[in-house]
Amino acid sequence: MKQITILKILLVNLTLMFCFQTYGQIKISGKVCDNNTEESLVSVNVIELGTENRTSTDINGNFALTVSNSESLIEITYIGYKKREIRVSDKTYFEIKLKEDCFLDFFDYNDICLGLSSGILNNPIGGFGYLKLPISKVGLMYGEFDYQSNLKGNYKLEAHTGLLHIVADCEYNGDVYVNYRKIENQDFDFNNYSLIGKLNLSKPRIFQNDLTLYFGYGISTLKTPNMNYNNKSGYILGIGSFIGRPLNININLTGTYWTKYWEYVGEIKWEHKNILISMNYDRIKDYNELNLKLGYIFNY
């Protein structure tokens, strides 16, 4: 009799333990899809954090999971997409959209470029070079130098430095540049300092191509026989786009109003493997220049 009584007590205790364990459990379900295309994602991992409780989505992107309680935190992970964490709360059904994840491999940008530069209309002889140097997770340090001359007193000097990809995501990334430029011809003397921001967007798109926005501020001095404009401030605005295959070219247009006069710059740039070719048209009041560059990119 004692053995039967002890067995009954054990069975009661086990039953109570099971009841306490299952009390408060919630069965949740949902669907996981791509944030952009809204296509269902298959074999996405759905895990209750802090436990071994997990499942994955089926061929239609659906999942079902029993979690401990309403305070449970579920983690959704999938290769190539950003991780999401969701508190269950009082919901039992979830429609989950995952965004693509981007990893900008800065080592792909370990570049040094050297080449020839020519201002065809005024300064036909010159050269240029740039360096891209990765700085941990901050982005890329960028520096460029360009000098052109006619060997008779006319010359153009440009220097740029900045950080690339200081803000980076799959859908956008941002750059910041500090620029200095001096153009000196027989009757034309121009100096300019400017700070320019560049925002590269994958959305919205221009004719299915990426969009680039330019914005900045600068100070310039212009001297000609008929006028003298000192320390004129200006706001820089521009737009550009990368046109993919088969052309693979960048097209950029910027304009600056220097209080008393306008400046317009148009650029077409093509890069393929280790070759860089660019054409740039620059108009500052009555000054016009067509710049050509041909360079070779060294990877390190």
Phi, psi and omega in degrees: 000319181297321180296319179296319180296315179297321180295319178298318181298317179298317180297319179297315180298317178297320179296316179296320179298319179295320180296316179296324182291321184273345181295129178093351178294146183232135175266119180245161177211172180175188180222139180244131180218169178288135183297327184270309185270342184062021175281145180294142179252129185262143176064034173285137180279128176238115188233137170275114185299140180086002180225176173265010184282118183205164175204185177215160184283152180272192184297340179260006180083008183269151177215160174218138183207138175261118184253167188296312182196184184288347178269000182296147179246123179254144181245132180244119183229146179203136183300129179090000181231157179286139179292144175233145174237133185227131175279133184295312183055229183259005182276151177238349179229135184230132170255110190247127177247127180257138176266145177298144178260143179241137171238108179277104182282099184296340179289344173289348184248019176283080188239145165232127180240133176229142181188186180263145180226139182218127168266094193303322186279329187232322187226081192287344185246130179182180179210164181213166175198152174218161180224134173242124186232114179296140177236087178047229180264004181288322182144214182239132170277133184233137176217138181219145180224134181220129180226132178225150181205161170256007179064017179227024178112335176278140175200162173226132179234129176228138176222133180230142171214150181178186178242131177256145175062036177290335171238123186221134177206171179298326187262352180199158168206154188233148178232155175225132181233148166246127186239145170228138180215138176223129177236124180229113174242183183302317182239023186212124180226114186231131175233142184210132170241135181210155175241122187233134172254146182228126181242118180258124186238138171269347175216136355290167183244152176254111181050046178069019180240155181297150183248139176236133177243136178245141174206141182188183182215142181209173177230136182224159173229131180229128178232128174224171179302335185254352184204159180215104181250111182256134173050053177271124180276157179205151177255135185252127177227145180197170180216151180203174180203148172259121179260118186284206185304144003271357186281314181053055181234153172257133175238126182225140176228128177227152177222143180226131175257108182271050177066310182248348183204162183254153169229135178234138178227128175237137185222140170235125183229136180232130176233133176215120184054251184249015182250134176237130175228131178219151176229132186226127175251128184235126177234121177236106185052249181262003181269134179231141176211140175245113184256135175239142177227139173226117185224162176243132184261122177259130176261140180228000000 
